[in-house]
Amino acid sequence: MYSATDPRSALNTGSPAGDPNAPIAELATFEFLTLPPQETTANGGSTWYARGQNLAIVYSRLADGDVLGRAAAEQREEYVVIVPDDTTTIEVTDAVETVTLSGSGLVVVPPGDSTITARGEGQLFRLFDARATDVLARCVNAASYAEPHPRVALLEPWPDPPAGHRLRVYRNADHPREPGRFGRIFRTSSFMVNFGDPADGPRDPDRLSPHHHDDFEQCSLTVDGDYIHHVRTPWTSRLSQWRDDDHARVGSPSAAIIPPPAVHTSQAMGPGRHLLIDVFSPPRADFSAKAGWVLNAAEYPAPGEPA
């Protein structure tokens, strides 16, 4: 349930889809700095891999000059680079050009050869869809998805950009907050990324927003502050599938994979700055249907929209 002032209160809601007795996955959280990195650089940079059903989340803390690369043989689809803060600067190069992102925002990287170079110390996330099988295999929780989770719809990519694949840069600074619009939302054919608005101090415990999703996971990236992810698993007719509520406290940086159709809400805890970035794969139809919410909708049409 959303408060009347929450832009999401006008969204259409439904009931969980599919087999009502199919198993419901558990909440999965990854506090990256508490885990050993899967990759390191000579300069001291580190990278961690985790996944959901349809995507891999790759988190990197980079030293100045560190380079992250993808080769054409392994990268046949677009991928997304998220810069979560205003203190990171990266250069992204493909076969045609080099672009720079300084400050929070994202870069859509086309298929083929590409590199990301850190200009100074910084952090970033990369998103790869389920077709990047070499990335999925590196994820710390790869075994959890040895079989698809039955409650999660598999990825059916949305249309490719009508203007073709190229490096695309979206800077949050170019999109100030607007009343009635929810966050800063960008989409590709495989992803939807919503930069939440930073908040100072803890969230009002009397203004939480418990809700569920019918058949898609929510990946919440904790960028600043501490959060509790509150998750309630609905009962099925099978007592063996019941479980206690989960109240998982996580710090930054971290990722939470929240399964459908679990009821969930996230609560910022303690003083200081708090920020979440939510990721969905494929893009959400309900957010996409709200006029003005998807800031790059003209470049990535939804299914059925004119190109």
C-alpha positions as CSV (number, residue, x, y, z in Angstrom):
1,M,0.0,0.0,0.0
2,Y,1.3,3.5,-0.9
3,S,0.5,6.7,0.7
4,A,-1.8,9.1,-1.2
5,T,1.2,11.4,-1.9
6,D,3.3,8.6,-3.4
7,P,3.2,8.7,-7.3
8,R,3.0,4.9,-7.3
9,S,-0.5,5.0,-5.6
10,A,-2.1,5.5,-9.1
11,L,-0.5,2.3,-10.6
12,N,-2.7,-0.6,-11.6
13,T,-2.2,-3.6,-9.3
14,G,-3.0,-7.2,-9.7
15,S,-2.7,-10.6,-8.1
16,P,0.2,-13.0,-8.2
17,A,0.3,-14.9,-11.5
18,G,1.0,-18.5,-12.3
19,D,0.8,-21.6,-10.2
20,P,-0.5,-20.5,-6.8
21,N,1.5,-23.3,-5.1
22,A,4.8,-22.8,-6.9
23,P,7.7,-22.2,-4.5
24,I,8.5,-18.6,-3.7
25,A,12.2,-17.7,-3.6
26,E,13.8,-16.2,-0.5
27,L,15.2,-12.7,-0.3
28,A,18.9,-12.6,-1.3
29,T,21.2,-9.8,-0.1
30,F,24.8,-9.2,-1.0
31,E,26.9,-6.7,1.0
32,F,29.8,-6.5,-1.4
33,L,32.6,-5.3,0.9
34,T,32.0,-8.2,3.3
35,L,32.6,-10.7,0.5
36,P,35.9,-11.6,-1.2
37,P,36.0,-10.0,-4.6
38,Q,36.0,-12.3,-7.6
39,E,38.4,-10.1,-9.5
40,T,41.1,-7.6,-8.6
41,T,43.4,-5.2,-10.5
42,A,47.1,-4.4,-10.2
43,N,46.1,-0.9,-9.0
44,G,43.9,-2.3,-6.2
45,G,40.5,-2.2,-7.8
46,S,38.0,-5.0,-7.0
47,T,34.9,-6.5,-8.6
48,W,32.0,-8.6,-7.3
49,Y,29.3,-10.6,-9.2
50,A,25.7,-11.5,-8.2
51,R,22.6,-12.3,-10.2
52,G,18.9,-12.5,-10.4
53,Q,16.8,-14.5,-12.9
54,N,17.3,-12.2,-15.9
55,L,20.4,-10.2,-15.0
56,A,23.8,-10.0,-13.5
57,I,24.8,-7.2,-11.2
58,V,28.6,-6.5,-11.3
59,Y,29.9,-4.0,-8.7
60,S,33.4,-2.5,-9.0
61,R,35.5,-0.2,-6.9
62,L,38.1,1.2,-9.2
63,A,41.5,2.8,-8.8
64,D,42.6,5.6,-11.1
65,G,43.3,4.1,-14.6
66,D,41.6,0.8,-14.0
67,V,40.1,-0.6,-17.2
68,L,37.1,-2.9,-17.5
69,G,36.6,-4.5,-20.9
70,R,34.2,-6.6,-22.9
71,A,35.0,-8.3,-26.2
72,A,32.7,-8.6,-29.2
73,A,32.8,-12.4,-29.0
74,E,31.2,-12.4,-25.6
75,Q,29.1,-9.2,-25.7
76,R,26.5,-9.5,-28.4
77,E,23.9,-7.4,-26.6
78,E,23.8,-4.0,-24.9
79,Y,24.8,-3.6,-21.3
80,V,24.4,-0.8,-18.8
81,V,26.9,1.1,-16.6
82,I,25.5,2.8,-13.6
83,V,27.5,5.5,-11.9
84,P,25.8,6.0,-8.5
85,D,27.4,9.1,-7.1
86,D,28.8,12.5,-8.1
87,T,32.4,11.7,-7.3
88,T,33.1,9.1,-10.0
89,T,34.3,9.9,-13.6
90,I,34.5,7.2,-16.3
91,E,35.3,7.1,-20.0
92,V,33.5,4.5,-22.1
93,T,34.9,3.5,-25.5
94,D,33.4,1.4,-28.2
95,A,34.4,0.8,-31.8
96,V,33.2,4.2,-32.9
97,E,33.7,6.8,-30.1
98,T,34.5,7.6,-26.5
99,V,32.1,9.3,-24.1
100,T,32.6,10.6,-20.6
101,L,30.2,10.4,-17.6
102,S,31.2,12.5,-14.6
103,G,28.7,12.2,-11.8
104,S,25.6,10.1,-11.3
105,G,23.8,8.6,-14.3
106,L,24.2,5.7,-16.7
107,V,25.7,4.7,-20.0
108,V,24.2,2.3,-22.4
109,V,27.0,0.4,-24.1
110,P,26.3,-1.2,-27.5
111,P,27.2,-4.8,-28.5
112,G,30.8,-5.4,-29.5
113,D,34.1,-4.4,-28.1
114,S,34.1,-1.8,-25.3
115,T,36.2,-0.6,-22.4
116,I,35.5,1.5,-19.3
117,T,38.3,3.5,-17.9
118,A,38.3,5.1,-14.4
119,R,39.5,8.7,-14.2
120,G,40.3,8.8,-10.5
121,E,39.0,6.5,-7.8
122,G,35.3,5.6,-8.0
123,Q,32.6,3.0,-8.0
124,L,30.1,1.7,-10.6
125,F,27.6,-1.1,-11.3
126,R,27.3,-3.0,-14.6
127,L,24.1,-4.7,-15.7
128,F,24.2,-7.7,-18.1
129,D,21.1,-9.6,-19.2
130,A,20.7,-13.3,-19.1
131,R,22.2,-13.8,-22.6
132,A,25.7,-12.9,-21.2
133,T,26.2,-16.4,-20.0
134,D,29.9,-16.0,-19.2
135,V,29.0,-13.2,-16.7
136,L,26.2,-15.2,-15.1
137,A,28.6,-18.1,-14.5
138,R,30.9,-15.9,-12.3
139,C,28.1,-14.8,-10.0
140,V,28.5,-15.8,-6.3
141,N,24.9,-17.1,-6.3
142,A,24.9,-18.8,-9.7
143,A,23.9,-22.1,-8.2
144,S,20.6,-20.6,-7.0
145,Y,19.5,-20.2,-10.6
146,A,20.6,-23.6,-11.8
147,E,16.9,-24.0,-12.5
148,P,14.8,-20.9,-13.3
149,H,12.7,-19.7,-10.4
150,P,9.2,-20.6,-11.2
151,R,7.5,-17.4,-10.0
152,V,9.7,-15.1,-12.2
153,A,8.9,-14.5,-15.9
154,L,11.8,-15.1,-18.2
155,L,13.3,-12.2,-20.1
156,E,11.6,-11.2,-23.3
157,P,13.6,-8.2,-24.5
158,W,11.7,-5.1,-25.6
159,P,12.3,-3.5,-29.0
160,D,15.8,-2.4,-29.9
161,P,16.3,1.4,-30.3
162,P,15.0,2.4,-33.7
163,A,18.0,4.7,-34.3
164,G,20.3,1.8,-33.8
165,H,22.9,0.8,-31.1
166,R,25.4,3.4,-29.9
167,L,26.9,4.8,-26.7
168,R,24.2,6.7,-24.9
169,V,24.8,8.8,-21.8
170,Y,22.1,9.9,-19.4
171,R,23.2,12.3,-16.6
172,N,20.9,12.7,-13.6
173,A,21.9,16.4,-13.4
174,D,20.0,16.9,-16.7
175,H,16.8,15.7,-15.1
176,P,15.8,17.6,-12.0
177,R,13.0,16.4,-9.8
178,E,9.4,17.0,-10.9
179,P,6.3,16.8,-8.8
180,G,4.3,13.7,-9.6
181,R,7.1,11.9,-11.3
182,F,8.6,8.9,-9.5
183,G,12.4,9.1,-9.4
184,R,14.6,9.2,-12.5
185,I,13.7,6.2,-14.7
186,F,15.7,5.1,-17.8
187,R,15.1,1.9,-19.8
188,T,16.7,-0.2,-22.5
189,S,15.3,-3.2,-24.2
190,S,16.4,-5.4,-21.3
191,F,16.5,-3.1,-18.2
192,M,14.7,-0.4,-16.3
193,V,16.8,1.6,-13.9
194,N,15.2,4.0,-11.3
195,F,17.5,6.4,-9.5
196,G,15.6,7.2,-6.3
197,D,15.9,10.6,-4.7
198,P,18.4,10.7,-1.8
199,A,17.0,11.3,1.6
200,D,18.5,12.5,4.8
201,G,18.0,10.5,8.0
202,P,15.8,7.6,8.7
203,R,12.5,6.8,7.0
204,D,9.3,7.6,8.9
205,P,8.2,4.2,10.1
206,D,4.6,5.3,9.7
207,R,5.1,6.0,6.0
208,L,6.4,2.7,4.6
209,S,5.1,1.3,1.3
210,P,4.6,-2.5,1.4
211,H,3.7,-3.8,-2.0
212,H,4.3,-6.8,-4.2
213,H,5.1,-7.6,-7.9
214,D,3.2,-10.4,-9.7
215,D,6.0,-12.0,-11.7
216,F,9.2,-10.0,-11.7
217,E,12.1,-9.6,-9.3
218,Q,13.2,-6.2,-7.9
219,C,16.9,-5.6,-7.6
220,S,17.5,-2.8,-5.0
221,L,21.1,-1.4,-5.0
222,T,22.0,0.3,-1.7
223,V,24.3,3.2,-2.6
224,D,24.3,5.3,0.6
225,G,23.3,4.6,4.1
226,D,21.8,1.5,5.9
227,Y,18.5,-0.1,5.1
228,I,16.2,-2.8,6.4
229,H,14.5,-4.8,3.6
230,H,11.2,-6.0,5.1
231,V,9.9,-9.0,3.2
232,R,6.8,-11.1,3.8
233,T,6.3,-14.4,1.9
234,P,2.6,-15.1,1.1
235,W,1.2,-18.3,2.4
236,T,0.3,-21.1,-0.1
237,S,-1.8,-24.1,0.7
238,R,1.5,-26.0,1.5
239,L,2.6,-25.4,5.0
240,S,6.1,-26.5,4.1
241,Q,6.5,-23.4,2.0
242,W,5.6,-20.9,4.8
243,R,8.4,-18.9,6.3
244,D,8.8,-16.2,8.9
245,D,9.0,-12.5,7.8
246,D,12.5,-11.3,6.9
247,H,13.9,-8.1,8.1
248,A,17.4,-8.0,6.5
249,R,19.6,-5.0,7.5
250,V,22.2,-4.1,4.9
251,G,24.8,-1.4,4.5
252,S,26.3,0.2,1.4
253,P,27.2,-0.9,-1.1
254,S,24.9,-3.8,-1.4
255,A,22.3,-5.5,-3.6
256,A,19.0,-7.1,-2.7
257,I,17.1,-9.5,-5.0
258,I,13.4,-9.4,-3.9
259,P,11.3,-12.2,-5.3
260,P,7.7,-12.1,-6.5
261,P,5.1,-12.2,-5.2
262,A,6.6,-11.3,-1.7
263,V,5.3,-8.2,0.0
264,H,8.2,-5.9,0.6
265,T,9.3,-2.4,1.6
266,S,12.7,-0.9,2.3
267,Q,13.3,1.4,5.3
268,A,16.3,3.8,5.6
269,M,17.8,3.5,9.1
270,G,20.0,5.9,11.0
271,P,21.4,9.4,10.3
272,G,23.0,10.7,7.1
273,R,22.4,10.3,3.4
274,H,20.4,7.3,2.1
275,L,19.9,6.3,-1.6
276,L,18.5,3.2,-3.4
277,I,18.7,2.5,-7.1
278,D,16.1,0.0,-8.3
279,V,16.7,-2.3,-11.3
280,F,14.2,-4.4,-13.2
281,S,14.6,-6.9,-16.1
282,P,12.7,-6.7,-18.4
283,P,11.4,-3.1,-18.1
284,R,8.2,-2.5,-16.1
285,A,5.1,-2.0,-18.2
286,D,3.3,-0.1,-15.4
287,F,6.0,2.5,-15.0
288,S,6.3,2.8,-18.8
289,A,2.6,3.5,-19.1
290,K,2.9,6.6,-16.9
291,A,3.4,9.7,-19.2
292,G,6.8,11.4,-18.5
293,W,8.1,8.8,-16.1
294,V,10.6,7.1,-18.4
295,L,13.1,9.8,-19.4
296,N,14.5,8.2,-22.5
297,A,11.2,6.6,-23.7
298,A,11.6,8.2,-27.2
299,E,14.9,6.2,-27.8
300,Y,13.6,2.8,-26.5
301,P,9.9,2.3,-27.4
302,A,7.7,-0.1,-25.4
303,P,6.2,-3.1,-27.2
304,G,3.5,-2.0,-29.6
305,E,4.6,1.6,-29.7
306,P,5.4,3.1,-33.0
307,A,9.2,3.2,-33.7
